[in-house]
Amino acid sequence: MSSYVIDPPKVAAAPVAGGGLFPVRRIFCVGRNYAEHTREMGGDPDREEPFFFTKPADALLTAGADMPYPTRTADLHHEMELVVAIGKGGKDIAEADALGHVYGYAAGLDMTRRDLQAAAKKAGRPWDMAKGFDLSAPIGEIVPAARAGHPDAGLIELKVNGKVRQSSDLAKQIWNVPETIAYLSGLVELAPGDLILTGTPEGVAAVVKGDLLEGSIAGVGSVRTRIV
């Protein structure tokens, strides 16, 4: 007999290429990890260390499902990102060992209520409601590293209604995947089921109802959603 006083929440999960589900524990996101996007957002890529924010696990949107336009915003932005799925936990992970903790990779989107984020920044408040709202993390299939390897270069691109909005190369990340894992694991103990969205290149912009977002990462896969 269960001792829970209410029904426990459903486990959030992302589909895995070839079958199965990857249970998601936490979602970490790297801020400003491409130099041109850092400049686009008013930062200095030559001086900033990595910083992180989070989304709840149930912010995931999978299987190409439509994304409802969120409430309390008039400026919803797309951010195309490489997603790292952690399969082996640890803390203070060495860069040389970091890739051994990766289960696989996916293409994903960090959807952002930019007007709420701007207001929070101006007031010196947290960004949570700008980043961690319902269904704010569309994700494609996770491709196991045993199949995809560990991509450290290659095209990362997002099209909106068939037109390219974001286009860059994974090699342009300021902090690569091993460095990111090592740094983050010094702040929190990583665990199997954690996802890391590794930052977005330049070209972020607003989307509106009816827009079709189609993202792809060479050697990894794709992500798709329509704003409704």
C-alpha positions, 0 to 999 in steps of 0.5 A: 500500500502506498504511503503517498498522501496524493498520487505521485507526479508522472515521470517526465521523459524524452523519447530515445532514438531506436526505442525507449524513454529517457526519464528526466530528473532536472533540466539545467540551461547554460546562459550565453554560450556562443560569443555572438549571442552573448554580444546580442544580449549585451554581454562580454564573451571574453570575460564571463564564466558560465552561468546556469538556470533551470527548467522543471522536468515537466517543461518538456514538450516531445514528439513534435507536439504543438506548443501553446502560446504561453500566457503573460507575454507578448514577446515569445522567443526561440533559442535553439540548443544542443541537449546533453543527457546525463547517464552517469552521475557525479560531482566535481567531474574532471573534464577528461572524464566528463564525456563518460557521464553522457548518455546521449544528445538531442536537439532542443529549444529553450523557449523564453518569455523575453519581456518577462525576462527583461523586466526581471533583469531590470528589477534584479529579480529571478528569471524563473517565470521567463524560462521555466513555464509550462512546455517551454522545452521542446526536445527531439529524440535523444540519440545515444552517444554509442551511436552518435559519438560526442559532437563537438562541431557541426551545423546547429540551425533553426528554421521558422516557417521554412526560413533560417533564423539561427545558424551556427556551429557547435564548435563556436560554443564558448564552453564545450560539453566536457567543460560545461559538465565539469563546471556544473558538477562543481556546483551541484551533484549531477545525476542520471536523468539530468539534461543540460541545454548548452546555450544558443547561437545568435539570431534569437527572435520572436515567434507568433501563433501559427509559426512552425519551428524546425531545428536540426543539429548535424549528427544529432537530430531534429526538433519540431513544434508549431506555436498555437 
